[in-house]
């Protein structure tokens, strides 16, 4: 039997069908024409294909049908599925989840809360409040009433020159401004701590005003060290923040009225700032579990 491309090559395994089967093309030989066809030419004249008459147009050449590409050898293992790597099937893809949050520590943890830190001049309210706000694991703002009062530059009513209607009006305006800021922070998920020298003998003006401006969830805590500590810290102040010793002693005496009020009181006479902030956080945690009545 004659072949258009010559005799078939012997099988790689010797005589017989071999790996590729009888008359199979060797690897890389490409598609082969079907029997009775010649690639890119007209069929040879024969009994079934008579020669065209002289002068007649030649019919278009008949092309061999495309052959499928040779597949893998018989018995060869199939390749890995498209979603696998190294024949090890992987789980379906997806976003990497965040790690689980750590267990809540002692104290307020991640609670969103509003705190009012009360105390006389020199008690360390501003310093402790700022340190507590900075040491929390969640966003927390510190709002100091004295800082807001001092936003007024020209026409500032300095309480050292005497408490009058102007200083009282600026105090009320500053307290309302602090209340607006606190509510805005809380509405955006940010805790806040305010500090103010609220007197127990003026509950309507002090605690009542803060409750109206911030809300009933406000947690008040009193910071009340001994008188000698207050006088010592006041002496280290400068500007309009420093008061006369007599005035400091009078304010401290009035603050003693918070004893027996039901509010939590911290005597930080022997504490540094970090220790006081930690005690404050523990006190606030207890207040969250059992809010004080005020």
ROMARLO-776476 format. One record per residue: residue number from 1; x, y negated, z of N, C-alpha, C in turn; chain. Coordinates in nm, 2 decimals. Each point is the difference from the previous one (the first is absolute). Layout:
BEGIN
 num   n.c1   n.c2   n.c3  ca.c1  ca.c2  ca.c3   c.c1   c.c2   c.c3 chaine
 NUM      X      Y      Z      X      Y      Z      X      Y      Z      A
...
END
This chain:
BEGIN
 num   n.c1   n.c2   n.c3  ca.c1  ca.c2  ca.c3   c.c1   c.c2   c.c3 chaine
   1   0.09   0.12   0.00  -0.09  -0.12   0.00   0.09  -0.12   0.00      A
   2  -0.04  -0.10  -0.09   0.08  -0.12  -0.01  -0.06  -0.11   0.08      A
   3   0.08  -0.09   0.06  -0.04  -0.11   0.07   0.05  -0.13  -0.06      A
   4  -0.08  -0.10   0.00   0.05  -0.13  -0.06   0.12  -0.06   0.07      A
   5   0.02   0.04   0.12   0.12  -0.06   0.07   0.10   0.11   0.04      A
   6  -0.01   0.11  -0.07   0.10   0.10   0.02  -0.05   0.11   0.10      A
   7   0.08   0.10   0.02  -0.04   0.11   0.09   0.00  -0.05   0.15      A
   8  -0.09   0.06   0.08  -0.01  -0.05   0.14   0.13   0.04   0.07      A
   9   0.03  -0.09   0.11   0.12   0.03   0.08  -0.03   0.12   0.09      A
  10   0.10   0.08   0.03  -0.02   0.11   0.10  -0.03  -0.06   0.13      A
  11  -0.07   0.08   0.08  -0.04  -0.04   0.14   0.12  -0.01   0.08      A
  12   0.00  -0.10   0.10   0.11  -0.01   0.09   0.02   0.13   0.08      A
  13  -0.10   0.08   0.02   0.02   0.12   0.08   0.03   0.12  -0.09      A
  14   0.03  -0.02  -0.13   0.03   0.11  -0.09  -0.12   0.04  -0.07      A
  15   0.00   0.12  -0.07  -0.12   0.04  -0.08  -0.12   0.01   0.09      A
  16  -0.12  -0.02  -0.06  -0.12   0.00   0.07  -0.07  -0.13   0.02      A
  17  -0.11  -0.01   0.06  -0.07  -0.13   0.02   0.08  -0.10   0.07      A
  18   0.08   0.03   0.10   0.08  -0.09   0.07  -0.09  -0.10   0.08      A
  19   0.07  -0.11   0.04  -0.07  -0.10   0.08  -0.10  -0.08  -0.08      A
  20   0.04  -0.03  -0.12  -0.08  -0.09  -0.08  -0.11   0.07  -0.08      A
  21   0.00   0.13  -0.01  -0.10   0.08  -0.08   0.05   0.01  -0.14      A
  22  -0.07   0.08  -0.08   0.04   0.03  -0.14  -0.01  -0.12  -0.09      A
  23   0.11  -0.02  -0.07   0.01  -0.11  -0.10  -0.02  -0.14   0.07      A
  24   0.03  -0.01   0.13  -0.01  -0.13   0.06   0.12  -0.09  -0.03      A
  25  -0.02  -0.13  -0.02   0.11  -0.09  -0.03   0.09  -0.01   0.12      A
  26   0.12  -0.02  -0.02   0.09  -0.03   0.12  -0.03  -0.13   0.06      A
  27   0.04  -0.02   0.12  -0.02  -0.14   0.07   0.06  -0.11  -0.08      A
  28  -0.07  -0.11  -0.02   0.05  -0.11  -0.06  -0.01   0.00  -0.15      A
  29  -0.06   0.11  -0.06  -0.01   0.00  -0.14  -0.12  -0.08  -0.05      A
  30  -0.09  -0.05   0.09  -0.11  -0.08  -0.05  -0.11   0.08  -0.06      A
  31  -0.11  -0.07  -0.04  -0.12   0.08  -0.06   0.04   0.06  -0.13      A
  32  -0.06   0.12  -0.03   0.03   0.07  -0.12  -0.12  -0.01  -0.09      A
  33   0.02   0.00  -0.13  -0.12   0.00  -0.09  -0.07   0.14   0.00      A
  34  -0.13  -0.01  -0.03  -0.08   0.12  -0.01   0.04   0.08  -0.12      A
  35  -0.03   0.13   0.00   0.03   0.08  -0.12  -0.07  -0.05  -0.12      A
  36   0.07   0.00  -0.11  -0.05  -0.05  -0.13   0.00  -0.15  -0.02      A
  37   0.06  -0.07   0.09   0.01  -0.14   0.00   0.15  -0.04  -0.01      A
  38   0.02  -0.11  -0.07   0.13  -0.06   0.00  -0.02  -0.14   0.05      A
  39   0.09  -0.04   0.08  -0.01  -0.13   0.06   0.02  -0.12  -0.10      A
  40  -0.11  -0.08  -0.01   0.01  -0.12  -0.08   0.00   0.03  -0.15      A
  41  -0.05   0.12  -0.05   0.00   0.03  -0.14  -0.13   0.06  -0.04      A
  42  -0.02   0.01  -0.13  -0.12   0.06  -0.05   0.01   0.15   0.01      A
  43  -0.11   0.08   0.01   0.01   0.14   0.01   0.05   0.06  -0.13      A
  44   0.08   0.10   0.01   0.06   0.07  -0.12  -0.11   0.06  -0.09      A
  45   0.01  -0.01  -0.13  -0.10   0.05  -0.09  -0.01   0.15   0.02      A
  46  -0.12   0.05  -0.01  -0.02   0.15   0.02  -0.14   0.03  -0.04      A
  47  -0.04   0.12   0.02  -0.14   0.04  -0.04  -0.11  -0.09   0.06      A
  48   0.02  -0.04   0.13  -0.10  -0.08   0.06   0.03  -0.15  -0.01      A
  49   0.11  -0.04  -0.06   0.04  -0.14  -0.02   0.05  -0.01  -0.14      A
  50  -0.09  -0.01  -0.10   0.05  -0.01  -0.14   0.07  -0.13  -0.02      A
  51   0.09   0.00  -0.09   0.07  -0.12  -0.04  -0.09  -0.10  -0.06      A
  52   0.01  -0.13   0.03  -0.09  -0.10  -0.06   0.03  -0.02  -0.15      A
  53  -0.10  -0.04  -0.07   0.01  -0.02  -0.14   0.10  -0.11  -0.03      A
  54   0.06   0.01  -0.12   0.10  -0.11  -0.03  -0.07  -0.14   0.00      A
  55   0.06  -0.09   0.06  -0.05  -0.14   0.00  -0.10  -0.03   0.12      A
  56  -0.04   0.11   0.06  -0.10  -0.02   0.11   0.08  -0.06   0.13      A
  57  -0.07  -0.08   0.07   0.07  -0.05   0.12   0.02   0.11   0.10      A
  58   0.11  -0.02   0.07   0.03   0.10   0.10  -0.08  -0.02   0.13      A
  59  -0.06   0.10   0.06  -0.07  -0.02   0.12   0.09  -0.04   0.12      A
  60  -0.05  -0.07   0.10   0.09  -0.03   0.11   0.06   0.12   0.07      A
  61   0.12  -0.01   0.05   0.06   0.11   0.06  -0.08   0.04   0.12      A
  62  -0.01   0.13   0.03  -0.07   0.05   0.12   0.11   0.02   0.11      A
  63  -0.03  -0.06   0.11   0.09   0.00   0.11  -0.04   0.11   0.10      A
  64   0.10   0.06   0.06  -0.02   0.10   0.10  -0.07  -0.06   0.12      A
  65  -0.09   0.07   0.06  -0.07  -0.05   0.12   0.11  -0.01   0.12      A
  66  -0.02  -0.10   0.08   0.10  -0.02   0.11   0.00   0.11   0.10      A
  67   0.11   0.04   0.04   0.02   0.11   0.09   0.01  -0.06   0.14      A
  68  -0.06   0.07   0.10   0.02  -0.05   0.14   0.14   0.02   0.05      A
  69   0.04  -0.09   0.08   0.14   0.01   0.05   0.02   0.13   0.08      A
  70   0.12   0.06  -0.01   0.02   0.13   0.06  -0.01  -0.02   0.15      A
  71  -0.07   0.09   0.07  -0.02   0.00   0.14   0.11   0.06   0.08      A
  72  -0.01   0.02   0.13   0.11   0.07   0.07   0.00   0.14  -0.03      A
  73   0.11   0.07   0.02   0.01   0.14  -0.03  -0.10   0.08   0.08      A
  74  -0.04   0.11  -0.06  -0.10   0.09   0.07   0.06   0.05   0.13      A
  75  -0.08  -0.01   0.10   0.04   0.04   0.13   0.08  -0.10   0.08      A
  76   0.03  -0.12  -0.05   0.07  -0.10   0.07  -0.09  -0.07   0.10      A
  77   0.05  -0.04   0.12  -0.08  -0.06   0.10  -0.05  -0.14  -0.04      A
  78  -0.12  -0.03   0.03  -0.06  -0.13  -0.04   0.07  -0.11   0.09      A
  79   0.00  -0.13  -0.05   0.06  -0.11   0.07  -0.09  -0.04   0.12      A
  80   0.05  -0.09   0.09  -0.08  -0.04   0.11  -0.11  -0.09  -0.04      A
  81  -0.11  -0.01   0.07  -0.11  -0.09  -0.03   0.05  -0.14   0.00      A
  82  -0.07  -0.09  -0.07   0.04  -0.14  -0.01   0.01  -0.07   0.14      A
  83  -0.08   0.04   0.10   0.00  -0.07   0.13   0.09   0.07   0.10      A
  84   0.10   0.07  -0.04   0.09   0.07   0.09   0.14  -0.04  -0.03      A
  85   0.08   0.02   0.10   0.14  -0.03  -0.01   0.08   0.13   0.04      A
  86   0.09   0.05  -0.08   0.07   0.12   0.04  -0.08   0.12   0.03      A
  87  -0.12   0.01  -0.07  -0.09   0.11   0.02  -0.06   0.00   0.14      A
  88   0.01  -0.11   0.08  -0.06  -0.02   0.13  -0.11  -0.10  -0.02      A
  89  -0.13   0.05   0.02  -0.11  -0.09  -0.03   0.00  -0.11   0.11      A
  90  -0.02  -0.12  -0.04   0.00  -0.12   0.10  -0.15  -0.03   0.03      A
  91  -0.02  -0.06   0.12  -0.13  -0.05   0.03  -0.04  -0.12  -0.09      A
  92  -0.13  -0.03  -0.02  -0.04  -0.11  -0.08   0.06  -0.13   0.06      A
  93   0.04  -0.09  -0.09   0.06  -0.13   0.04  -0.11  -0.09   0.06      A
  94   0.05  -0.10   0.07  -0.08  -0.10   0.07   0.08  -0.09   0.08      A
  95  -0.06  -0.11   0.05   0.07  -0.10   0.08   0.06   0.07   0.13      A
  96   0.11  -0.05   0.04   0.07   0.05   0.12  -0.08  -0.06   0.12      A
  97  -0.05   0.08   0.09  -0.07  -0.06   0.12   0.09  -0.07   0.09      A
  98  -0.05  -0.10   0.08   0.08  -0.06   0.10   0.02   0.09   0.12      A
  99   0.11  -0.01   0.07   0.02   0.09   0.12  -0.10  -0.04   0.10      A
 100  -0.03   0.10   0.08  -0.10  -0.02   0.11   0.05  -0.11   0.10      A
 101  -0.08  -0.09   0.05   0.05  -0.10   0.09   0.04   0.06   0.13      A
 102   0.10  -0.06   0.07   0.04   0.06   0.13  -0.11  -0.01   0.10      A
 103   0.02   0.08   0.10  -0.10   0.00   0.11   0.00  -0.13   0.07      A
 104  -0.12  -0.05   0.04  -0.01  -0.13   0.06   0.08   0.00   0.13      A
 105   0.08  -0.11   0.02   0.08  -0.01   0.12  -0.09  -0.06   0.11      A
 106   0.06  -0.01   0.12  -0.07  -0.06   0.11  -0.01  -0.15  -0.03      A
 107  -0.11  -0.06   0.05  -0.03  -0.14  -0.02  -0.11  -0.02  -0.10      A
 108   0.00  -0.11  -0.07  -0.10  -0.04  -0.09   0.01   0.07  -0.13      A
 109   0.12   0.05  -0.04   0.02   0.07  -0.12  -0.03  -0.09  -0.12      A
 110  -0.09   0.05  -0.09  -0.03  -0.07  -0.12  -0.14  -0.07   0.01      A
 111  -0.05  -0.02   0.12  -0.13  -0.07   0.01   0.01  -0.15  -0.04      A
 112  -0.11  -0.04  -0.07  -0.01  -0.14  -0.03  -0.08  -0.07   0.11      A
 113   0.07  -0.10   0.07  -0.06  -0.06   0.11   0.04  -0.15   0.01      A
 114  -0.08  -0.07   0.08   0.03  -0.14   0.03   0.03  -0.01   0.15      A
 115   0.10  -0.07   0.04   0.05  -0.01   0.14   0.01  -0.15   0.03      A
 116  -0.04  -0.03   0.13   0.02  -0.13   0.05   0.09   0.01   0.12      A
 117   0.12  -0.05  -0.01   0.10   0.01   0.11  -0.01  -0.13   0.08      A
 118  -0.04   0.01   0.13  -0.02  -0.12   0.08   0.11  -0.01   0.10      A
 119   0.04  -0.12   0.04   0.11  -0.02   0.10   0.03  -0.14   0.02      A
 120   0.07  -0.04   0.11   0.04  -0.13   0.02   0.12  -0.04  -0.09      A
 121   0.03  -0.13   0.00   0.12  -0.04  -0.07   0.12   0.06   0.06      A
 122   0.09   0.06  -0.08   0.12   0.07   0.05  -0.02   0.15   0.03      A
 123  -0.12   0.05  -0.02  -0.02   0.14   0.02   0.06   0.09  -0.11      A
 124   0.04  -0.06  -0.11   0.06   0.08  -0.11  -0.11   0.04  -0.10      A
 125  -0.11  -0.06  -0.01  -0.11   0.04  -0.08   0.04   0.01  -0.15      A
 126   0.05  -0.11  -0.05   0.04  -0.01  -0.14   0.11   0.10  -0.04      A
 127   0.10   0.01   0.09   0.11   0.09  -0.04  -0.05   0.15   0.01      A
 128  -0.08   0.03   0.10  -0.05   0.14   0.01  -0.10   0.03  -0.12      A
 129  -0.08  -0.09  -0.03  -0.10   0.02  -0.10   0.07   0.02  -0.14      A
 130   0.10  -0.08  -0.03   0.07   0.01  -0.12   0.07   0.13  -0.01      A
 131   0.07   0.05   0.11   0.07   0.12   0.00  -0.10   0.12  -0.02      A
 132  -0.11  -0.01   0.07  -0.10   0.11  -0.01  -0.05   0.01  -0.15      A
 133  -0.03  -0.11  -0.06  -0.04   0.00  -0.14   0.10   0.05  -0.09      A
 134   0.13  -0.03   0.02   0.11   0.05  -0.09   0.03   0.14   0.02      A
 135  -0.03   0.06   0.12   0.04   0.14   0.02  -0.11   0.10  -0.03      A
 136  -0.12  -0.05  -0.05  -0.10   0.10  -0.03   0.02   0.06  -0.14      A
 137  -0.05   0.12  -0.02   0.01   0.08  -0.12  -0.10  -0.04  -0.11      A
 138  -0.09  -0.09   0.03  -0.10  -0.05  -0.09   0.01  -0.15  -0.01      A
 139  -0.05  -0.06  -0.11   0.01  -0.15  -0.01  -0.07  -0.07   0.12      A
 140   0.07  -0.09   0.06  -0.05  -0.07   0.12   0.05  -0.14  -0.01      A
 141  -0.09  -0.10   0.03   0.03  -0.14  -0.01   0.00  -0.06   0.14      A
 142   0.09  -0.10   0.02   0.01  -0.07   0.13  -0.05  -0.14  -0.02      A
 143  -0.10  -0.04   0.07  -0.06  -0.14  -0.01   0.02  -0.07   0.13      A
 144   0.08  -0.10   0.01   0.03  -0.07   0.12  -0.08  -0.13   0.00      A
 145  -0.08  -0.02   0.11  -0.08  -0.12   0.01   0.09  -0.13   0.00      A
 146   0.11   0.00   0.07   0.08  -0.11   0.01   0.06  -0.04  -0.13      A
 147   0.04   0.10  -0.08   0.05  -0.03  -0.14  -0.10  -0.06  -0.08      A
 148  -0.13   0.04   0.01  -0.10  -0.06  -0.08  -0.04  -0.14   0.04      A
 149   0.01  -0.02   0.13  -0.03  -0.14   0.06   0.11  -0.09  -0.06      A
 150   0.12   0.04  -0.01   0.11  -0.08  -0.04   0.00  -0.02  -0.15      A
 151  -0.09   0.05  -0.07  -0.01  -0.03  -0.15  -0.04  -0.15  -0.01      A
 152  -0.06  -0.05   0.10  -0.03  -0.15  -0.01   0.13  -0.07   0.03      A
 153   0.04  -0.08  -0.09   0.13  -0.08   0.01  -0.03  -0.14   0.05      A
 154  -0.05  -0.09  -0.09  -0.03  -0.13   0.05  -0.13   0.01   0.08      A
 155   0.00  -0.06   0.11  -0.12   0.00   0.09  -0.02   0.12   0.09      A
 156   0.11   0.08   0.01   0.00   0.12   0.09  -0.03  -0.05   0.14      A
 157  -0.10   0.06   0.06  -0.03  -0.03   0.14   0.08   0.10   0.09      A
 158   0.11  -0.05   0.05   0.09   0.08   0.08  -0.06   0.01   0.14      A
 159  -0.03   0.13   0.05  -0.06   0.01   0.13   0.09  -0.05   0.11      A
 160   0.14  -0.01  -0.02   0.09  -0.05   0.10  -0.03  -0.15   0.04      A
 161  -0.06  -0.07  -0.10  -0.03  -0.14   0.03  -0.14  -0.01   0.07      A
 162  -0.06   0.11   0.03  -0.13   0.00   0.07  -0.11   0.07  -0.09      A
 163  -0.08   0.08   0.07  -0.11   0.07  -0.07  -0.12  -0.10  -0.01      A
 164  -0.04  -0.03  -0.13  -0.11  -0.09  -0.02  -0.09   0.05  -0.11      A
 165  -0.09  -0.08  -0.05  -0.09   0.05  -0.10   0.07   0.04  -0.13      A
 166   0.11  -0.07  -0.03   0.07   0.02  -0.13   0.07   0.14   0.01      A
 167   0.07   0.02   0.11   0.07   0.13   0.01  -0.11   0.12   0.01      A
 168  -0.11  -0.03   0.07  -0.10   0.10   0.00  -0.06   0.03  -0.13      A
 169  -0.02  -0.10  -0.08  -0.06   0.01  -0.14   0.10   0.08  -0.09      A
 170   0.13  -0.03   0.01   0.10   0.07  -0.08   0.01   0.15   0.05      A
 171  -0.01   0.02   0.13   0.00   0.14   0.04  -0.12   0.07  -0.05      A
 172  -0.12  -0.05   0.00  -0.11   0.07  -0.05   0.01   0.03  -0.15      A
 173   0.05  -0.10  -0.08   0.02   0.01  -0.14   0.10   0.11  -0.03      A
 174   0.11   0.00   0.08   0.11   0.11  -0.02  -0.06   0.14   0.03      A
 175  -0.08   0.01   0.10  -0.06   0.13   0.04  -0.09   0.05  -0.11      A
 176  -0.09  -0.09  -0.06  -0.08   0.04  -0.11   0.08   0.04  -0.12      A
 177   0.11  -0.07  -0.03   0.09   0.04  -0.11   0.06   0.13   0.02      A
 178   0.04   0.03   0.12   0.06   0.13   0.04  -0.11   0.11  -0.02      A
 179  -0.12  -0.03   0.04  -0.11   0.10  -0.01  -0.03   0.03  -0.15      A
 180   0.00  -0.11  -0.08  -0.02   0.03  -0.15   0.11   0.08  -0.05      A
 181   0.13  -0.03   0.03   0.11   0.08  -0.05  -0.01   0.15   0.05      A
 182  -0.04   0.02   0.13  -0.01   0.13   0.05  -0.10   0.08  -0.07      A
 183  -0.12  -0.06  -0.03  -0.11   0.07  -0.07   0.05   0.04  -0.14      A
 184   0.07  -0.09  -0.06   0.04   0.02  -0.14   0.10   0.12   0.00      A
 185   0.10   0.00   0.09   0.09   0.11   0.01  -0.07   0.13   0.02      A
 186  -0.09   0.00   0.10  -0.07   0.13   0.03  -0.09   0.04  -0.12      A
 187  -0.06  -0.09  -0.07  -0.08   0.04  -0.12   0.08   0.07  -0.11      A
 188   0.14  -0.03   0.00   0.09   0.06  -0.09   0.08   0.11   0.06      A
 189  -0.05   0.06   0.11   0.07   0.11   0.06   0.13  -0.03   0.07      A
 190   0.02  -0.12   0.04   0.12  -0.04   0.07  -0.03  -0.03   0.15      A
 191   0.06   0.07   0.09  -0.02  -0.04   0.14   0.06  -0.13   0.03      A
 192  -0.04  -0.06   0.12   0.05  -0.13   0.04   0.01   0.00   0.15      A
 193   0.09  -0.09   0.05   0.01  -0.03   0.14   0.01  -0.15   0.01      A
 194  -0.08  -0.05   0.09   0.00  -0.15   0.03   0.05  -0.02   0.14      A
 195   0.06  -0.11   0.03   0.04  -0.03   0.13  -0.05  -0.14   0.04      A
 196  -0.05  -0.01   0.12  -0.05  -0.13   0.05   0.00   0.00   0.15      A
 197   0.01  -0.11   0.06  -0.01  -0.02   0.15  -0.15  -0.02   0.03      A
 198  -0.07   0.11   0.01  -0.14  -0.01   0.03  -0.02   0.00   0.16      A
 199  -0.07  -0.09   0.05  -0.02  -0.01   0.15  -0.13   0.08   0.04      A
 200   0.01   0.07   0.11  -0.11   0.08   0.04  -0.12  -0.09   0.06      A
 201   0.03  -0.12   0.04  -0.10  -0.09   0.05  -0.07  -0.07  -0.11      A
 202   0.03   0.03  -0.12  -0.07  -0.06  -0.12  -0.04   0.11  -0.10      A
 203  -0.07   0.10   0.05  -0.03   0.11  -0.09  -0.08  -0.03  -0.13      A
 204  -0.09  -0.10   0.01  -0.08  -0.04  -0.11   0.09  -0.06  -0.11      A
 205   0.09  -0.09   0.04   0.09  -0.06  -0.10   0.11   0.10  -0.05      A
 206   0.05   0.08   0.10   0.11   0.09  -0.04  -0.04   0.13  -0.07      A
 207  -0.04   0.10   0.08  -0.03   0.13  -0.05  -0.13  -0.01  -0.09      A
 208  -0.10  -0.08   0.04  -0.12  -0.01  -0.08   0.03  -0.06  -0.14      A
 209   0.09  -0.10   0.00   0.03  -0.06  -0.13   0.07   0.10  -0.09      A
 210   0.10   0.07   0.06   0.07   0.10  -0.09  -0.09   0.11  -0.05      A
 211  -0.09   0.04   0.09  -0.09   0.11  -0.04  -0.09  -0.05  -0.12      A
 212  -0.04  -0.13   0.01  -0.09  -0.05  -0.11   0.08  -0.01  -0.13      A
 213   0.13  -0.04   0.01   0.08  -0.03  -0.12   0.05   0.13  -0.06      A
 214   0.04   0.10   0.08   0.06   0.12  -0.06  -0.10   0.11   0.00      A
 215  -0.08   0.03   0.10  -0.09   0.11   0.00   0.00   0.07   0.14      A
 216  -0.10   0.08   0.02  -0.01   0.07   0.13   0.10   0.11   0.02      A
 217   0.06   0.04  -0.11   0.10   0.11   0.01   0.14  -0.05   0.04      A
 218   0.01  -0.13   0.03   0.13  -0.06   0.05   0.04   0.06   0.13      A
 219   0.13   0.05   0.01   0.05   0.06   0.13   0.09  -0.10   0.07      A
 220  -0.05  -0.05   0.12   0.08  -0.10   0.07   0.09   0.08   0.10      A
 221   0.13  -0.05   0.02   0.09   0.06   0.09   0.07  -0.12   0.07      A
 222   0.02   0.00   0.13   0.07  -0.11   0.07   0.14   0.04   0.03      A
 223   0.09  -0.10  -0.04   0.14   0.02   0.03   0.04  -0.10   0.12      A
 224   0.03   0.05   0.11   0.01  -0.08   0.12   0.12   0.04   0.09      A
 225   0.12  -0.05  -0.03   0.11   0.02   0.08   0.00  -0.08   0.13      A
 226   0.10   0.01   0.09   0.00  -0.08   0.12   0.04  -0.14  -0.03      A
 227  -0.03  -0.09   0.09   0.02  -0.14  -0.02   0.14  -0.04  -0.02      A
 228   0.09   0.07   0.07   0.15  -0.03  -0.02   0.04   0.03  -0.14      A
 229  -0.05   0.11  -0.06   0.03   0.03  -0.13  -0.05  -0.10  -0.10      A
 230  -0.12  -0.04   0.02  -0.06  -0.10  -0.09   0.08  -0.13   0.01      A
 231   0.04  -0.05   0.12   0.07  -0.12   0.01   0.14   0.01  -0.07      A
 232   0.06   0.12   0.01   0.13   0.02  -0.06  -0.01   0.00  -0.15      A
 233  -0.10   0.06  -0.06  -0.02   0.00  -0.14  -0.04  -0.13  -0.06      A
 234  -0.08  -0.07   0.08  -0.04  -0.14  -0.04   0.12  -0.09  -0.01      A
 235   0.10   0.02   0.09   0.12  -0.09   0.00   0.08   0.02  -0.12      A
 236  -0.01   0.12  -0.07   0.08   0.02  -0.12  -0.07  -0.05  -0.12      A
 237  -0.12  -0.06   0.01  -0.07  -0.06  -0.12   0.05  -0.14  -0.03      A
 238  -0.04  -0.05  -0.11   0.04  -0.13  -0.04  -0.12  -0.06  -0.08      A
 239   0.00  -0.13  -0.02  -0.10  -0.07  -0.07  -0.13  -0.01   0.08      A
 240  -0.11   0.00  -0.07  -0.13  -0.01   0.07  -0.05   0.13   0.05      A
 241   0.08   0.11  -0.02  -0.03   0.13   0.06   0.04   0.00   0.15      A
 242   0.09  -0.08   0.04   0.05   0.00   0.13  -0.09  -0.09   0.09      A
 243  -0.05   0.06   0.11  -0.09  -0.08   0.09   0.07  -0.03   0.13      A
 244  -0.06  -0.09   0.08   0.06  -0.03   0.13  -0.03   0.12   0.09      A
 245   0.09   0.02   0.10  -0.01   0.11   0.09  -0.14   0.00   0.07      A
 246  -0.04  -0.12   0.04  -0.13  -0.01   0.07  -0.12   0.05  -0.09      A
 247   0.01  -0.04  -0.12  -0.11   0.05  -0.09   0.01   0.15  -0.03      A
 248   0.12   0.05  -0.01   0.01   0.15  -0.01  -0.05   0.07   0.12      A
 249   0.03  -0.05   0.11  -0.05   0.06   0.13  -0.15   0.00   0.01      A
 250  -0.06  -0.12  -0.05  -0.14  -0.01   0.01  -0.07   0.09  -0.10      A
 251   0.05   0.02  -0.12  -0.05   0.09  -0.10   0.01   0.14   0.05      A
 252   0.11   0.04   0.06   0.02   0.13   0.05  -0.10   0.03   0.11      A
 253  -0.02  -0.09   0.09  -0.10   0.02   0.10  -0.14   0.02  -0.05      A
 254  -0.04  -0.07  -0.10  -0.13   0.02  -0.06  -0.01   0.13  -0.07      A
 255   0.11   0.05  -0.06   0.00   0.13  -0.07  -0.02   0.12   0.10      A
 256   0.03  -0.02   0.13  -0.02   0.10   0.09  -0.14   0.04   0.02      A
 257  -0.09  -0.08  -0.05  -0.14   0.03   0.01  -0.04   0.12  -0.09      A
 258   0.09   0.04  -0.09  -0.03   0.12  -0.09   0.00   0.13   0.08      A
 259   0.06   0.00   0.12   0.00   0.12   0.08  -0.14   0.02   0.05      A
 260  -0.05   0.12  -0.02  -0.14   0.03   0.04  -0.10  -0.03  -0.11      A
 261   0.05  -0.05  -0.12  -0.09  -0.03  -0.11  -0.04   0.13  -0.08      A
 262   0.07   0.10   0.02  -0.02   0.12  -0.08   0.09   0.01  -0.13      A
 263   0.07  -0.11  -0.03   0.09   0.00  -0.12   0.13   0.07   0.04      A
 264   0.07   0.07  -0.09   0.13   0.06   0.03   0.10  -0.11   0.02      A
 265   0.09   0.02   0.10   0.10  -0.10   0.03   0.13   0.07   0.00      A
 266   0.10  -0.06  -0.06   0.14   0.05  -0.01   0.09  -0.10   0.08      A
 267   0.06   0.05   0.10   0.10  -0.08   0.07   0.14   0.04  -0.06      A
 268   0.05  -0.09  -0.09   0.12   0.03  -0.07   0.12  -0.07   0.07      A
 269   0.00  -0.02   0.13   0.11  -0.06   0.07   0.13   0.07  -0.02      A
 270   0.00   0.13   0.00   0.12   0.08  -0.01   0.02   0.07  -0.14      A
 271  -0.08  -0.04  -0.10   0.01   0.06  -0.13   0.07  -0.09  -0.10      A
 272   0.07   0.06  -0.09   0.05  -0.07  -0.11  -0.11  -0.01  -0.11      A
 273   0.03  -0.06  -0.11  -0.11  -0.02  -0.11  -0.04   0.13  -0.05      A
 274   0.09   0.09  -0.03  -0.03   0.13  -0.06  -0.09   0.08   0.09      A
 275   0.04   0.01   0.13  -0.08   0.08   0.09  -0.14  -0.06   0.02      A
 276  -0.01  -0.14   0.01  -0.13  -0.06   0.01  -0.09   0.03  -0.12      A
 277   0.06   0.00  -0.12  -0.08   0.03  -0.12  -0.04   0.15   0.00      A
 278   0.08   0.09   0.05  -0.04   0.14   0.01  -0.11   0.02   0.11      A
 279   0.01  -0.07   0.11  -0.11   0.01   0.10  -0.13  -0.06  -0.05      A
 280   0.01  -0.11  -0.08  -0.11  -0.06  -0.06  -0.07   0.09  -0.09      A
 281   0.07   0.08  -0.08  -0.06   0.09  -0.10  -0.07   0.11   0.08      A
 282   0.06   0.05   0.11  -0.07   0.10   0.08  -0.13  -0.05   0.06      A
 283   0.01  -0.12   0.05  -0.13  -0.06   0.06  -0.10  -0.02  -0.11      A
 284   0.04  -0.04  -0.12  -0.10  -0.02  -0.11  -0.06   0.14  -0.04      A
 285   0.08   0.10   0.01  -0.05   0.14  -0.04  -0.11   0.04   0.10      A
 286   0.02  -0.03   0.13  -0.10   0.03   0.10  -0.13  -0.09  -0.02      A
 287   0.02  -0.12  -0.04  -0.11  -0.09  -0.03  -0.08   0.04  -0.12      A
 288   0.07   0.06  -0.09  -0.08   0.06  -0.12  -0.08   0.12   0.04      A
 289   0.05   0.08   0.09  -0.08   0.11   0.05  -0.11  -0.04   0.09      A
 290   0.02  -0.10   0.08  -0.10  -0.05   0.10   0.01  -0.15   0.00      A
 291  -0.07  -0.07  -0.09   0.01  -0.15  -0.01  -0.05  -0.06   0.13      A
 292   0.08  -0.11   0.04  -0.04  -0.07   0.12  -0.13  -0.08  -0.02      A
 293  -0.07  -0.02   0.10  -0.13  -0.08  -0.01   0.04  -0.15   0.04      A
 294  -0.02  -0.09  -0.09   0.03  -0.14   0.02  -0.09  -0.09  -0.08      A
END
